């Protein structure tokens, strides 16, 4: 679904490492709509 040689990595204390990809590295044609939502606490 995605391949990148330049992910952004976010390090927060007591949290797992998060990896963010640029839109250009994601094959958006493979994504499907979803009713799932995410909220920050």
Helices and strands as residue ranges (DSSP letters): E 8-10, E 18-20, G 23-25, G 28-30
